[in-house]
């Protein structure tokens, strides 16, 4: 795609400077704080208590293997992302990356899909925060879960998350890291305590994959994949990171590898602990608490429950931070109202974009609450829509990476092989979400996602025809002319 030769572009401030305010802070975040952004969106502390039991329902004794496969698959996807992250620093994340490889239209598809992913993730984990917080309060005799209570919890959690994101991305990252590391340490301590209590780490039912068949394992892999979505969100810190081309690629790999190891260990430990239990793992409301109580550490179970609730809260924070930076970049590129490229005079946060994504996220969560959906059903619906967004973005990046390298004269056979592997693995996940056809409302969610995606793409196409001057000033950046 070539640039228009005669179009006079309207002035658009460079990313990092905004229409008003000083722009995003540069050279600001350390490696650990960059990692914290990805960890916050993954919300790994929530997986052992909520997601692993669901994976077990399909994968059984192959649950740990499903997580091992998912980790390897996403490490391969990470290699495609890092083709760009080592060469391009931008808050636009996979939106700009896809544009560098495949052109503006593919970039817009990726950008809007990613924005949908982050916003719907934020909406889902608002519900997750409310659900897990109410579970904690039940330990202290608070049993009410009426709609006004759900609304109050949702609004309070969202307002606090917005305030932290508005105040400082570094404060947000450190808050996320403290929450996740503390909770994950308690989870691993619980699993280790159970094995020490039973004087063995060998579970032959799992090591020999007893009762597991390939079809069930495939379904488990699809569900395990969902535990990782958002691992790439460190890429939105391309301007704010101290050394973006070093820190961000390392953060992407470290997030997948580190969290994947914890998921495999947690899955193996939980499945082993529930062998022969009166209540199966997939029917337990608080599996980690049950395991902790089994060797007399019930107090750890309560602390973990509190940590899981805080983990979901941290995911709200990470998701709105990531979504705001993608929207901030889309606004710079003329694909959203220009006010969203403003940054706060004092805090240098993209406060308008942050406010927009926060309002939309809480609106989505409350809409399902007002519609009397059960809170975990709402979580599943919103989370499924978010997952489609990530799948589209990951798939486009996997295709864009070798094209980008070919244009730079850097393409090698290893890049082609890793791309093929990434695309095949992503297709396995996509097919698993739509076949066999799920029951309502999950059977209509792909069409809802496509409709949402096409709204953003249609706006881009309309601008391309009716107001090309609004797009010309940023074409060089999106097309990868560095």
Buried (B, 14 or more C-beta within 10 A) or exposed (E): EEEEEEBEBEEBBEBBBBBBBBBBBBEBBBBBBBBBBBBBBBBBBBBBBBBBBBBBBBBBBBBBBBBBBBBBBBBBBBBBBBBBBBBBBBBBBBBBBBBBBBBBBBBBBBBBBBBBBBBBBBBBBBBBBBBBBBBBBEEEEEEEBEEEBBBEBBBEBBEBBBEBBBBBBBBBBBBBBEBBBBBBEBBBBBBEBBBEEEEEEEBEBBEEBEEBEEEBBBBBBBBBBBBBBBBBBBBBBBBBBBBBBBBBBBBBBBBBBBBBEBBBBBBBBBBBBBEEBEEEBBEBEBBBBBBBBBBEBEEBBBBBBBBBBBBBBBBBBBBBBBBBBBBBBBBBBBBBEBBBBBBBEEBBBBBBBBBBBBEBBBEBBBEBBEEEBEBEEBBBBBBBBBBBBBBBBBBBBBBBBBBBBEEEEEBEEEBBEBBEBBBEBBEBBBEBBEEEEBEEEBEEBBEBBEEBBEEBBEBBEEBBEEEBEBBBBBBEBBBBEE
